[in-house]
Structures are given as C-alpha cells and as structure tokens.
Amino acid sequence: MIDFLVELDHQLFSYLNGLHTPFWDTVMVWITNKSSWLWWYVLMILGIFYQNKNEGWLKTIIWVIAPLVLGIIIADHTASSLFKPLVGRLRPCYQEMVLGVVHSPVECGGKFSFFSSHASTSFAIAYGIYLILRKGQKLWSLPVFIWACIFSYSRIYVGKHFLLDILCGAICGFLCAYLAYKLGLIIRAKVDKTRG
C-alpha cells in the first residue's frame, strides 16, 4: 500500500511539476518566496485589527493575534523540526535519478520534504483567520484559503515538494490552528472568570 502511494505521489508530482513555461517560472518563483507576501501579511493583520476594533488593540493582540501566531509557530516547527528529520524523505529536486527530470527554477535548499512547512504555515494562517472571523463573515477567509493553495502548489512547481507533502502540511496547519485557537479560548475564559 505504501509503495503504491509513493508511486502515485511520484506520478502526480511529475505531472504537476511538468506544467511549466518561462512565464510561469517567473510567477511561481515570486509566489514561492515568503518575503514576496509581506504586503499580504500586513493586510491580514490590518484586517484583523479592523474586525476587532471594538476590542481595542491590546486585547486584539493578546486574544486574537497571539493564538494565530502560536498556531503558525507550532505548524512550522512540527514540519521543519519534527517530521522532516524524523521521516527523512528527500525533496524531489534531490531525486532526479528516481523521478527523471525535475523542473526546479530555484535552488533545491534543505534535503527533506515531508511535510511542507510552507503548506502547514499557510493553512494555519487560513484556518486561523477562518476561526477568528465572526458568524456571517466567514466568507472573507476564502481569499486566504485560495492564497494558501496557490502558495503551496508553487512548492510542487519549483521541485521542492510532492503533493503528499502539501496535503499532510495542510492537515497539520488545520490542526495546529484549531489547537491554538481553542487554547486561546480556554485561557481567556479562565482570565475572565478570575476577573469576574
């Protein structure tokens, strides 16, 4: 079963990584770079402050942004510090002998690919924002989910990750965002109880 999944993952990678042109090379190299999205992160933070303007900036930082950031940090460290060295699966760009030609318009970077910290952190952001939005405003998280999908796909395009790396990273991101959000709610309830 595992051999079948690995083979299927290799075939899907070869197909998705093979969809390249010089134009898309330029676009995907820009998309896959985390620093390209600084404006996007600032926009999301400003949106969070705007949505929570009645709470005040300090409460928004403590009860909204801090749990969101915690979820992102946990997702990143789970992927990079725990799973990648533990599993030891080589990035596609290091497996040309197995996969054939791998299109990689960027440097290969670190050795291990399972699972993608880009996917885990971007989906932690997307789901974290979904969780903190009020009822009736959840649709505003859709652009963030679309961004997370495109950002994650760029890792396949540039030869850094397999599809399975992306899917498992996304699942990790969902779980870490949910746990951090719930932890924030529990702590806030206890603080409110001691004050009340």
C-alpha positions in Angstrom: 0.0 0.0 0.0 2.8 2.4 0.9 4.7 1.6 -2.3 1.5 2.3 -4.3 1.0 5.7 -2.5 4.7 6.7 -3.1 4.5 5.7 -6.8 1.2 7.6 -7.2 2.7 10.6 -5.4 5.7 10.5 -7.8 3.5 10.3 -10.9 1.3 13.3 -9.7 4.5 15.3 -8.9 5.9 14.6 -12.4 2.6 15.8 -13.9 2.2 18.9 -11.8 5.9 19.8 -11.9 5.9 19.4 -15.6 3.3 22.1 -16.2 5.9 24.9 -16.7 6.7 27.7 -19.1 9.2 30.6 -18.8 6.3 32.9 -17.8 5.1 30.7 -15.1 8.6 30.1 -13.9 8.9 33.8 -13.1 5.5 33.9 -11.5 5.9 30.8 -9.4 9.4 31.8 -8.2 7.9 35.0 -6.9 4.9 33.2 -5.4 7.0 30.6 -3.6 9.2 33.3 -1.9 7.8 34.1 1.6 9.1 37.6 1.5 7.0 38.3 -1.6 4.0 38.2 0.6 4.9 40.7 3.3 2.2 43.1 2.0 -0.3 40.3 2.3 0.6 39.5 5.9 0.3 43.2 6.8 -3.1 43.4 5.0 -4.3 40.4 7.0 -3.1 41.9 10.3 -4.8 45.2 9.5 -8.0 43.3 8.6 -7.9 41.5 12.0 -7.5 44.8 13.8 -10.3 46.4 11.9 -12.6 43.4 12.5 -11.8 43.6 16.3 -11.8 47.4 16.6 -14.3 47.3 19.4 -12.0 45.1 21.5 -9.1 47.5 21.4 -5.6 46.9 20.0 -4.1 45.3 23.2 -6.9 42.7 23.6 -6.8 42.0 19.8 -3.0 41.3 20.1 -3.4 39.1 23.2 -6.6 37.2 22.4 -6.7 37.1 18.6 -3.2 37.6 17.0 -1.2 35.7 19.7 -3.2 32.4 19.2 -2.9 32.8 15.5 0.8 33.3 15.7 1.1 30.4 18.1 -0.7 28.1 15.6 1.7 29.2 12.9 4.8 28.6 15.0 3.6 25.1 16.1 2.8 24.2 12.5 6.2 25.4 11.3 8.2 23.6 14.0 6.1 20.4 13.6 7.0 20.3 9.9 10.6 21.5 10.0 11.9 20.4 13.3 10.0 17.2 13.9 8.7 15.5 10.8 11.3 16.4 8.2 14.3 15.0 10.1 12.2 12.1 11.5 10.9 10.9 8.2 13.9 11.9 6.1 12.1 11.9 2.7 14.3 13.6 0.1 13.0 16.6 -1.8 12.0 15.9 -5.4 14.9 18.1 -6.7 17.3 15.6 -5.0 15.6 12.6 -6.6 16.3 13.1 -10.3 17.7 9.6 -10.5 14.3 8.2 -9.4 11.9 10.7 -10.9 13.7 11.6 -14.1 13.9 15.3 -15.0 12.7 17.6 -12.2 11.9 21.2 -13.2 13.5 23.4 -10.4 13.9 27.1 -11.3 15.2 27.7 -7.7 18.0 26.2 -5.6 17.0 22.9 -4.0 17.7 24.0 -0.4 17.3 21.7 2.6 17.3 18.0 2.0 14.0 16.8 3.3 10.5 17.4 2.1 7.9 15.6 4.3 6.0 17.6 5.1 5.9 21.1 3.7 6.3 23.9 6.2 5.0 26.3 3.6 1.8 24.4 3.4 1.5 23.9 7.2 2.0 27.6 8.0 -0.1 29.0 5.2 -3.1 26.7 6.1 -2.6 27.5 9.8 -3.0 31.2 8.8 -6.0 30.5 6.6 -7.9 28.3 9.1 -6.8 30.5 12.0 -8.4 33.5 10.2 -11.5 31.5 9.4 -11.9 30.6 13.1 -11.5 34.2 14.4 -14.0 35.7 12.0 -17.4 36.2 13.4 -20.5 34.4 12.1 -21.6 35.9 8.8 -18.1 37.0 8.0 -16.5 33.5 7.4 -16.6 34.1 3.6 -13.8 36.7 4.0 -11.4 33.8 4.7 -11.9 32.4 1.2 -9.2 34.6 -0.4 -6.8 33.5 2.3 -7.5 29.8 1.5 -7.0 30.4 -2.2 -3.7 32.1 -1.4 -2.7 29.1 0.8 -3.5 26.7 -2.1 -1.5 28.7 -4.7 1.4 29.3 -2.3 1.5 25.5 -1.5 1.2 24.5 -5.2 4.2 26.7 -6.0 6.3 24.3 -3.9 5.5 21.4 -6.3 6.1 23.7 -9.3 9.6 24.6 -8.2 10.5 21.0 -7.4 10.7 21.3 -3.6 7.7 19.1 -2.6 5.5 16.2 -3.5 1.7 16.5 -3.4 1.6 14.3 -0.3 3.9 16.7 1.4 1.5 19.5 0.7 -1.6 17.6 1.8 -0.1 16.5 5.1 1.3 20.0 5.7 -2.2 21.4 5.1 -3.7 18.9 7.6 -1.0 19.9 10.1 -1.8 23.6 9.6 -5.6 23.0 10.2 -4.9 21.0 13.4 -2.3 23.5 14.8 -4.6 26.5 14.1 -7.5 24.7 15.8 -5.5 23.7 18.9 -4.0 27.2 19.3 -7.5 28.8 18.9 -9.1 26.5 21.5 -6.2 27.1 23.9 -6.7 30.9 23.5 -10.4 30.5 24.3 -9.7 28.4 27.4 -7.1 30.8 28.7 -9.3 33.8 28.0 -12.3 32.2 29.8 -10.1 31.5 32.9 -8.8 35.1 32.9 -12.3 36.5 32.5 -13.5 34.2 35.4 -10.8 35.3 37.8 -11.6 39.0 37.0 -15.3 38.5 37.2 
